[in-house]
Amino acid sequence: MTYIVGEACIKCKYTDCVEVCPVDCFYEGENMLVIHPDECIDCGVCEPECPADAIKPDTEPGLEKLLELNATYASEWPNITAKKEQLPEAEEFDGKPNKLELFSPKPGTGD
């Protein structure tokens, strides 16, 4: 099992989770974070730290596409190991539905 970052992170990008990760398995795109599934040690300390409730165990049903998204972008995006300010529009987009469809990252763009 691993944890994944879900669509709730898109356009929010809170980084509270990054600060507590003991293995530095978070990677940063322009509008969201992802977790590298091969690096995650399944400790779960990041999950309660996310204000947007974007971090989920990959065992929850329906997360296959997001697990693939996390794996793909973790190999393309830079590693993030320190907390940063959330995106300026975070409060506006926190809790909005269908963000994956509207703002899905594109391969090779860092977005």
C-alpha positions in Angstrom: 0.0 0.0 0.0 1.0 3.6 -0.5 -0.6 7.0 -0.1 -1.6 9.2 -3.1 -2.4 12.9 -3.5 -5.8 13.3 -5.0 -7.6 16.0 -6.9 -8.4 18.0 -3.8 -4.8 19.2 -3.9 -5.2 20.8 -7.4 -5.1 24.6 -7.3 -4.5 24.5 -3.5 -1.1 22.8 -3.0 -0.9 23.1 0.7 2.5 21.7 1.7 1.9 20.8 5.4 2.3 17.1 4.4 5.8 17.6 3.0 7.1 18.9 6.3 6.2 15.7 8.2 7.2 13.1 5.5 10.2 11.0 6.9 11.3 9.8 3.4 10.7 12.9 1.3 8.5 11.2 -1.2 6.5 14.3 -2.4 7.0 15.9 -5.8 5.8 19.3 -6.9 4.1 20.4 -10.0 2.7 23.8 -10.9 -0.7 23.3 -9.3 -0.5 20.2 -7.1 1.8 17.7 -5.3 2.1 14.0 -5.9 3.6 11.1 -3.9 6.1 8.7 -5.4 4.4 5.3 -4.7 7.8 3.4 -4.7 9.2 5.8 -2.1 6.2 6.0 0.2 6.7 3.8 3.3 3.0 3.8 4.2 3.5 5.5 7.6 0.5 7.7 7.2 1.8 10.8 9.0 1.0 13.0 6.0 -2.7 12.2 5.7 -4.0 14.1 8.7 -1.7 17.1 7.9 -3.5 18.0 4.7 -6.0 20.8 5.2 -7.7 19.9 1.9 -8.1 16.2 2.8 -6.3 15.3 -0.5 -4.1 12.5 0.8 -5.7 9.0 0.7 -4.5 5.4 1.0 -4.4 3.8 -2.4 -6.6 1.0 -1.1 -9.7 3.2 -1.2 -11.8 2.3 -4.2 -11.7 4.4 -7.4 -8.2 5.8 -6.9 -6.4 3.8 -9.6 -6.2 6.7 -12.0 -4.8 8.9 -9.3 -2.2 6.3 -8.3 -1.1 6.3 -12.0 -1.0 10.1 -12.0 1.1 10.2 -8.8 3.5 7.6 -10.2 3.9 9.3 -13.6 4.5 12.8 -12.3 6.7 11.8 -9.4 9.2 10.7 -12.0 9.0 14.0 -13.9 8.6 16.7 -11.2 11.1 18.0 -8.7 11.2 16.7 -5.2 9.9 19.0 -2.5 11.1 18.6 1.1 10.1 21.9 2.8 6.8 23.6 3.5 5.9 26.5 1.2 3.0 28.9 1.0 -0.1 27.4 -0.5 -1.3 28.8 -3.9 -2.9 32.2 -3.8 -6.2 30.8 -5.0 -6.1 27.9 -2.5 -9.1 29.1 -0.4 -11.2 29.7 -3.5 -10.5 26.2 -4.9 -10.4 24.2 -1.6 -13.4 21.8 -1.8 -14.4 22.5 -5.4 -15.4 19.3 -7.3 -14.1 18.1 -10.7 -10.7 19.7 -10.4 -9.0 16.8 -12.1 -11.1 17.2 -15.2 -10.6 21.0 -15.3 -7.0 21.4 -14.3 -5.3 18.0 -14.8 -1.5 18.2 -15.1 -0.1 17.6 -18.6 2.9 15.3 -19.1 6.3 17.0 -19.4 5.0 20.5 -18.5 5.6 20.6 -14.7 1.9 21.5 -14.6 
